[in-house]
Amino acid sequence: MIALAAACFAVDTARADIGFPAAVGTCRQLVPNRTLTAIRQRQRNNVWVYEGDLVNTPPTEVTTATINRDTGATIDIATIALPPAEVAATAQALQRLRYATIDYAQALATANAFAAQSNAERMLLLYEAGVLAFRVSYFTGGTIVPVDSITGGVVPAFVPGLGIEPTVSAAEMAGAIAHAQWRAGTNWTAIEAWANERVDGTTVRVLLANRVTGELMNPEVVQGFYISAPAFAPIGSQVARAAAVAAGTSPVACPAIGALTDVQSRAPLLGVNRLALEVRTVKNSTTYTWVTGFVGADGIERDARANAAAPCNASAVAIVAPVDLIAGDLNRDGVVDARDLAELLASWGAINPLLDLDEGGSVDAADLAILLSNWR
């Protein structure tokens, strides 16, 4: 009896079906000016249907559009108040959609390839820990695949704190960068981001450069919330990095999130600890490189290097041994030496968060002591 029921179910779900992408389009047409946050297929009164949930902005109510799964014909449209417990999470999800680069169809294709299945039961936009993902559930096996709405990659089962340095998921890093750039304004773009350990968990600090003024800013994104920071003038090796993204003259062709997406496509990631634009000049020749420090699926820490002056291309990413940055490595070359000392002394008394190693407010003797303690 059980085997017969399973066989009947398999036949039923394989019959005529307009498919999720068509159902998404139909629901959006039926309820315009609202955002689709979930779509699922199910049986109602012995008829297979698609149900799409669409919310207004700001979110106060949800409209469910029900259509025939086989024909796409409208069955019902009903609106109810959004449950109070869901308002905050829904508002965050709507805000994160500003940065999404994929839609339901692309997310479904990615999830199907990852799960090696094609019998999706529902797709839900889920915002959690700074990541907005399309959560795809399947009828069989209890399989659930979250697909990052920004990078388009599968969000792996993440184990916090892997590697020598603090780490966050690639999706959370990309979300923090996108959020910081949006909150700071159109002239600000990310040139570095790193996982930052706080007493309440691991968050992301983003180093932004103003493409017009050349100033820098170092805000923090904590669980999706933006903590602002004052702008400051670049000093020493920071000047070249800020100039690398100047409006009209920037040689950087691949932006930060594109570089991170390339690394995620090139190597399965458990966590990312840093993404930084490296600028080096040797014999009048300057190179621009995105360096991503990550922990791979095997739990080993590595660096990924990609030419920032070329268009984003996952095949161009080189995986190399990691360079661990330590306090006092002001020019980001992997060692604390005379060049870092000269940069700190030249900035004595300045207000510059990147050189203020003890976060005391300015560059002083305490920062010098930290630098010298890590001398190599």
N, C-alpha and C positions, 0 to 999 in steps of 0.2 A: 504493500500500500504506500509506504513512504517513497519507494523508488518510483512508483507510478506518478505520485504527486509531483516529485521533482522533475520528471520528464515532461509533464504537462506545463509546469512553470517555465521550463526552458523553451518549449515551443511557443508559449504565449509571448514571452519577452522578445522573441526573435521575429515576430510578425511585423506588418507594416509599421513604420515609425518615421516621422518627419525628422527626428534627430535633435540633439540638444542645440546646435547652432541655429537651426530654423526656429526652434521653440523660443530661444532667446530673442530673436528678431521679432517674432509675433507678439510676445509679451510686451516688448518695448513699444511696439506700434499701438497696442491696445491701451497702454497706460503711459502716454508721453509725459515728458517733463518730470519723470521720477527715475530713481536709480535702482536697477535690478541688483539685489543682494543675494538672492538664492533662487535656484530652479531645481526641481525634482520631478521624477516620474513615479506614479503610483496608481492604484486602482480605486476608483470611486463609483459605487453602484455598478460594479462589474464592468466598468469601462476604464481602459487605461488612459491616463491623462498626464499632461505636463502642468505643473503649478509653478508660477513665478511670483516671487515676493518683491515688490517695488516700494521704496520709501521716498518720502519728500525730504526737502532740505530747508531748514534744519529738521531732523527727524522727529516727527510727532505721531505719524500714522503709517500703516503699511497696507498696501493694496495687493491682494492676491488675484492674479489672472489665471484662470483654469481653461485649458484648451485640449481638444481631442488629440491624443498622441498620434493617431493614424492619419488624420486629415488636417489638423491644425485649426479646425473650426472652434469658435469661441463657445465655451460652456457657461462660464460665470466670471463676474468681476465683483469682488467684495472688498470693502475697506474697514479696518478696525484701528483703534488707537494702539500705538506701539507700546508694549509693556514697559513701565518705568525702568525696570532692571536692565533693559536692552538699549536704552537711549544713549548712554555714554559710549558704549562699545560701537554702536551703529554710527554715531557722530565721528568717532575716530576712523572708522572704516571709510566713510565718505571723504574725509579729509585725505586719507592715504591714497584714494583713487586718483588724486591729482597727479600722482607720479607713475601710475600704472602704464606699462608699455605693451601689455598683452590683454586680451579679452577672453571670454569663456571658451571660444573655439580653440584658441592656441593652448590654453591651459588644459583642456580636455585631451588634445593630441599629445601633449607632453606627458600627462598622467597615464594615458593608455599605453604609450610606449614604455614607460617606466614599470607599470604594473603588469604588462603583457596581457591586458584584458581590454574588452570593449563594451562591457555591460554596465556602464556607469548608472548609478541610481539617483545621485543628486550632486549638485555643485553649490558650494556655499562660500561666500566671501567671509573670511575669518581674520580679524585683527588680533594679534597676540604678540606681546614682547617686542613691539616695534616692527612687526612684520605683517603685511597684509597679503594673505595667500588665498588662492582658489583651492578650497578643500574638496577633493573629488572622492566620493564614496561609491563602492561597487556592490552589486547584489550578492556576489559570491565571495566567500572567504573573509569577510569583514575587512577588506583592503581599503585603506584610506591614504591618499596621496596629496600632500599640500604642495601647490606650485606657486612660487613667489611671483607676485604681480608686477614687480619691477624688473627683475632679471630674467624671468621666464623659466628659471631652473627649479628643479625639485628641491624643496627644503628638507635637508637630511635630518634624521634623528640626531639631535645635538646634545653633546655632553659638555657642560660649561667647564671652563678652567683648564682645558687641554693645553699641553705645551708649556713652555717656560713662561710665556707671557699670558696675560688675560686674553680670552678670545670671545667673540660673538659669532653668530651665524653670518654667512655671506648676505643673506636676506636682510638681517638686522643692520648690518653695516651699510648696505645700499639704501635702506630706508632712512637711516640717520643722515646720510649725505644728502639725499633728496630733500628731506625735511629742513635741514639746516640751510641749504641753498634757497629754498622757497621762502623761509622766514626772513632770511637776511636781505633778499631782494635780487632783482635781475642782474645787477652788476657783480654779484659775489659768486665765486665758483670754488669748488673744493680742490685743494692741492695735497691734502693729507687727511687721514682719519685713523684713529687708533682706539682699540678697546681700552677702557679706563676702569680700574678696580675701585669701587666705592664700598662703603660699609653696607649699603643696601643693594649691592649687586654690581654686575659689570655693565657699563654703559659705553657710549661712544663720544669721543671728542673729535670735532671736525675743524681743521684749519682751512679757513676761507681766505681767498685773495680777491681784492676788489679790482676788476679788470680796467677800471678807469683811473682810480686814484693810486693804485699800487699798495694800499694799506692791507693789513692782515687782521683777522678776527678769529677767535678760538672758542666758539660756543660748545655746549655739551647737549647731547640728546639723551634724556633719561626715560627709558620705557616709553618712547614716543613723544615725550614732552621736551620742548626747546627751552634751554636755559641760556639766555643771552650773555654776551661778553662785550667789552668795549673794543673798538678798533685801535690798532697801534701801528707804528711805522716799522717796516722791516729793517733789520740790522744785519750786516755781514753777509753770510751765505744765504740769508732769507731773501735778500734783494733780488737775486737771479731767479729764485723760484717764483716770486710774485710777478716778476716781469715776464715769465714764461707764458702767462695766460693773459697778458695785456690785450685789450680790445683792439682789433685791427691789425696787430702785428704778431699775434700768438702763433708759435710753431706747433702747439699741441693740437693734434687732430682727433685724438681719442679722449673723451672726458673720463672722469673718475669712475662713474658707474659703468660705463662701457668697458673699461679696463677690468673692473671686478667681475663683470658678466663673462668676459673672455676667460678669466682664470677659472671661474666656476664651470665653464664648458670644457675646459682643458683637463681639469683634475677634480675628482670628487672631494668636496671640502667638508670637514667636520667643524672647523672654526677658522676665523680670520682675526689676526691681532693687529694688522697695520696695512694701510694702503697709502703710498706716498709718491709724489712726483719728485724724481731725482734729476738734478741738473748738474752736469759735469763738463768742464772745459779743459781740454788737453791740447796744447800746441795750436791754439786758435780755432779748434774744432769743438763745438758744443753738442752734447747728446742729451736727449730728454727721454727718461725712462720711468714707467710706472712700476713700482716695486710693491708686491703684495706678499706679506708674511702670512702664512696659513698653516694649519694642521690638516694633513690629508686623511683620507679614510683609513689609512693604516696607523694613524696616531703619531706620525712622524712630522716634525716641524720642517718646513721648507720655505723658500722664497720663489715667487714667480716674477719674471722680468719681461716687460714688453715695451717696444718702441712707442713712446707717446706721440711722436711726430708723424706716425703712420696711422691710417684709419684702423679702427678696432677690427681685430681679426684673431680669433682664438688659436689658429694654427701657428701664429707668430709668437706665442707665449713660451718662454724658456723656463723650465723648472730647475732651480739650482739650490745649492746648500744655503742655509739661512745665515743672515748677518744680524746678530742680536744687538740692538741699540741699547746703550746704557746711559745713565745720567752723566752729562758732561760731553757727550758726543754731539756737539753743537752743529757740525757741518754734515752729520749723518753719513759718515764714511766707514763706520764700524769700529773705530778706534778713538780713544781719547788721547790727544797728543798736543804738540806745541801749537798747531793751527787752531784747535779749540780754545786753548789758553789765550792766544792772541785775540780771538774773537770776543771772549768774555771780558778781557781787560779793556778792550776798545769800547765796550758797551757799559762800563762801570757807571752805576747810578741810574741806568736807563730803566724805564718801565716797559718790559717786554716779556710776556708770559713764557715764551719759548726758551729764554735764557735765565729766567727766574726759577732756578732748579728747586729751591726750597719753598716756593710760592710765598715768599715774604713780602712781596710788593715791588721790589726793585732788585737789580743786579748788585750784589754786595759780597762781603767776605764769606758769608755762609754758603753762597753759591760757589765761590772759589774753592772752599773746603771740600764740597761734594765733587767737583771736577777733579781735584787733585787726588781724592780717595779712589777714583777709578782710573787713574793714569796708567797707561800701558806703554 
